Amino acid sequence: QVQLVESGGGLVQAGGSLRLSCAASGRTFSSRAMGWFRQAPGKEREFVASIIWSGASTYYRDSVKGRFTISRDNAKNTVYLQMNSLKPDDTAVYYCAAQKWTFSTTHLLGTGNYEYWGQGTQVTVSS
């Protein structure tokens, strides 16, 4: 069992930065790949970034490459999403999620591959 709590969302102007955090509880956090997803009003939840259990590999959707950075600190049971050069199109509720399988080194984009989800944190980027 893994419980996830996101924080760090807020209102920012275009071009600004935010750092999201996802604090996890549960013994298996450090052995699970983690993902960040987002959902804008009226749209489906979409993959943003993922990081494998060791932190050695990351993957991003094309629209955030070069602007967002996913990282993790297994000693602190926390995964982060540093978001720079934010755009109004980044406005959404952001969710962190833990992959179903332990010790996976595969980046999976579908929501069905993730077993545990946080409650989400709102990110609003004004133009």
N, C-alpha and C positions, 0 to 999 in steps of 0.2 A: 504494500500500500504506500502511495506517495501522495502527499498533500502539497498543493502549490498555491502561493500567494504572490500576486504581482503588485508592484508599486512603481512610482516614478512618473506616471502619466501627468498630463496637464495641458495648458494652453500655451502655445509658443508661436511666434511670428515665423513666416517663411524665411528660410535660411538659418534658423536657430537649431539648437541641439537639445536632446533629452536623453537621459539614461534610464532605461527600464531595468528593474530588478525582479527576479523571481526566486523567492525563498522557498525551499523545499524541506519537508519533513519526511522521514521514512528511510529505512536502511538501504534501499536499493537505488536511491537517487544517483549516487556516484557511478553506478554501473549502467545507467540508461542514457541513450542519446536524447537530447532535448531539442525542442523546436519552439519557434515563435511564429504565431499566426496573427492575422488581423481580420476584422470584419467591419466594413463600412455599412451605413444604413442602406437597406434594400439590396445588399450584395451578399454573395456567399463568402464564407470564411476562406481565406487564402493563406498559403504558405509564405513566410517571410524569410526565415533563416533556420538553420539547424546546426548542431554541433554534436559530434560523437562523444561517447562516454568519457574518453580520456582527454578530450579537448584538442586532439591532434589534427582534426579535420573539420572544416566548416563548409557550409553551402548556402547560397543566397539566391533569391529570385532576382531576375535581371534588373528590375526597376530600382533595387536598393543597393546593388553592387557598387562599391566605392564610397557609399554614404553610411551604411550601417555595418556594425561589427558585433558579432555574437561571441561571447566568451563565457567561461564558467570557472568557478572556484569550488572544487569538490570538498575542500576542507571546511568551507563555509556553507556548503549545501545551497549554493546560489548560482543562477545563470543570469547573464546580463545581455542587454541589447543597447549598444551605444548608437544613437541615431543623430547624424549630422546632416547639414544642408537640407533640412526638412522642407517638404513641399505640401501645399494644400491637399494634394492627392494622397498623402500619407495619413490623413485624418481617418481614424478608425478606433475601435476597441481592440487592444492588443492582448493576446492570450499566450501564456507559455504552456507547454505540454510535454509530457514524458512519454517516450516511445514504449510500445508494448513489450519489446524484447530487451533482455539485458545483454550488455557487451556487444551490441550491434555496431558495425562500422559502416553501415549503409545509410545514406541520407534519403529519407522517405518524405514525400511531399503531401501525401494524402492524409486527411484528418483521421481516417479510419485506422491508421497505423499507430495512433497515439491513444494511450489508455487513460492517462490522468491529465486533467485540465485545471487551470486556475480560473478565477472568477472574472478576470479581465481588468484592464486599466485603460481609461479613455485618453487618447492623444488627439488633440485638436490643433491644427496648423492654420493660422490665419494668413490671408494674403495681404 
